């Protein structure tokens, strides 16, 4: 059915400012903490589950800094329900990013045990990872980016990590039971309280450009985090990639994954949030979304499939329902874990999607194919999309095959 559709490979032009020598820049910004005394201190380095480019290099450079300062750093997974909400699962996520005890030359302490801390005046309880609590200080490392469920002054970044990451699964449940109110209102209040304990040393805030490359690395002392993160978030939003046109008939997504977005594919990119009480994004409008596969780094957690209309049997067979459901139950956003229509192959998903679009002449269909929602530089578009594109782009190949001879998606 799709044989008479011509697909074109294009490259979108986005702002491409990036850091060339990550370790050099990081070593320089870390000097901000030189006035602090670290000799002999156990420093807990918080590392999350979000996909961050150059993450292993960044973590290793931070570990080296503390070791050279005479400290005894260790890494702990600053995650809520990810990794199936198990210590082993969260350690495996770090391992999949190249973060191991051997590669980092320091211990990795993964546990779901927490210590309850003072929450006077708050609506919610406060918890802290037991290893972090017993350390001499916590150092945060995270990417600043728009959240997948809501918009506010603080979204995904160091502030969220202070509470839901450092507080593990128990804290995630405590905040998420309040819905987006918990994330928008209770999370910043809780972060302020935790910062007031003096346990947080500071952190590294990372911003990536539209090509998923490291654009900004900023060191923030503990008193700067709440003040500066909203401004960094604005920069992150301005540098997000986007699909080239607003109205799309079919979006084909090669892969979803927890290393790509907390919801597998970023709602800010696909225009589907599906969180009760939150408005849907205005851009784009997509009739049918198809997902072909899931990344290995997700370990079967296919959260986000509920935002699609069709998935392949290949993807369905890789789903770890326990991990996915634990993530959905923790957030309370069950819609995102609902299984859409399952087709035997990518070819079959296309057949069903074509029918649903209501355009008998399939050459009129506006179709876009992407690797994932992190990588929107190079994409496939059907020929009808070209005339609607308003931003700058290059044509890389005027005729590309969508499927190979075995009926699988061709390699980008």
Steps between C-alpha positions, in 0.01 A plus 500: 500500500787740577705418190375800303593749774830679449703555817772764527774516761559850634710670764334772707705804599495574873731705722811281530707665772684225688793442733797342326709391801256387768758402761695826469187714544380286788835513678488878473146547633564258788754750636196678636507251788872537577431706813318207660685243709466145365802326657396159630129563438260247350330678211185348347473573127139484381455356151157467340350277235438759228698472179776761508762525228858455626363389839778250574769761426320760712462267798861380476629859493296587810623188679860594413446852635388376841772238517764762420345718773567223753139382521367145482221529240245234418217490247139420582200469263280805559187341359139447606322207339743446215678169472186327624545683834772252601860559604626249244288649221624853568862386508443333162373828356824668604698211355322541166633858492856379557494593869654213695734478798787407268441775245443769763765372742270549798224307680141493376253464786153409380220456751129567531528558875430855615515711816205723586602858571322799657202626297360763737258729316483285186200307369717202415759284673867527410742213439864464406701209365668337801849513350456865403362583843802344673747676270676828573335671206297441182606622158240507221547446126205534265376642174262797506210448259123542463298243691290246319188552714469869586653846466610717793804692628671173594463196278765234436829592659686532827198612704301191404803279563546644852157366595383213280845376399679519833184387681469188283179307435342585834535873436377462143184334627457771763518783244321331212194411710414871476504493119655793315434720808762292675748558219427869446451615860612243756822403327657852507387550862655167593822586316528824696462309826762242402741775394454666839644189670840578349527145368517610136839638393391615155494349157563505128218614272520383139316640199504327162438653160242382247744239368532334844851642549637656818443876467538640852661367816443719806612446857246611759565533871217394726369856545492559123294198395151636570591843359672401177318186388191685359729707273686190387165335425410788268824445308426127476150567364635743240743235377262208471466336159159465338327331212504713183124539448198528727243274333626146444305195388746233615808517723722191493727472806779245465560467875371615835694465823560623853842625386319712240224646717339421833193410297685313227433773245481863604144639515643845429610366161200288402229732634336239724522526877190312620517609861165576663460870569792607280451660159630320194785670311387720210773371269490267315171327406558137405226265382684167542820418690681173432781355715723224366738412784639576848858579604710243684573757772130495597520139619144445376345804668279615212328784682371733230349241270162633612578819311513304174227352282683198359801292605669198351492150642879524524466784751217335690705187563778708660277668759580440865151564636608496863754778442262702282206467736709590806602819321137574404362423848760728658420795273126432499488571126360163392403608150863488397534129573194387304587267214385628158412288196768237437588419139713211380747724319586860427346449156173399661501803732533721193210327332273563798622857541434580133141384537448707815614822333203509264692593186444242224788644299787411733741726311319788669597374845740710704734243652810554712741238631742569789761293682358616835389825659856594600634490146303719260788630293480241225150374422299343217203687358249414231515734201180682603673622817774694320291797388366556854840528669572857611839456669834453325587148392723308259391213277742215568341245269213567260380140501545262793343165571290484813512119521763247397440179306409320825234753586700664779572870534816592314798634694527876533 
